[in-house]
Amino acid sequence: MKFNRFLLRLIAILITGTLISSGVYSLTQTNEKTILFYHIDRGDLIEVLVYRRIPVSNSQLTNTINTLLAGPTRQELNRGIMSFIPRDTRLLGINIRENIAYINLSSDFLYNSYGREGYTRQLNQIVWTVVNGFALDVQILIEGRIIDYIGGDIWIGGPLARIFMPFN
């Protein structure tokens, strides 16, 4: 009887190990989060929602923003999906107070080679991803400071919310 229980446990361990190593089963829990990117189709700029599996942790928002900042995957790039967030932009930190996510970004976020449209789209990417996935408004900080404008005339001096986003 003891041998049978031992044999059953051994088989269960071997099967679980096989499922984990093959990727069928994971010990890491994940949540699916939606990230906003763009695609140009026949000259039209189209919003594209990309679903990513983000590991469940106390840093879910941080992990999601870092995934957004990393940009589209190679496969997505091959399909023409793009990001307007400047490539070298880094997340310096996130604090959440009173339903506002204070997202501190490097100064690279201030320089968009696509002009005014690019600045608007990069803000949309962050605001949409945070508001949709976490139901928080967004205050952008640059190197720890609130600045009033980016791109000359696009106001970011206070929290940004759904009114700023596409898909309304």
Secondary structure, DSSP 8 states (H G I E B T S, - for coil): -HHHHHHHHHHHHHHHHHHHHHTSS-SS-EEEEEEEEEEEETTEEEEEEEEEEEE-STTHHHHHHHHHHH---HHHHHTTEE--S-TT--EEEEEEETTEEEEEE-GGGG--TTHHHHHHHHHHHHHHHHHHHH--EEEEEETTB--SEETTTEE-SS-B-GGGSS--
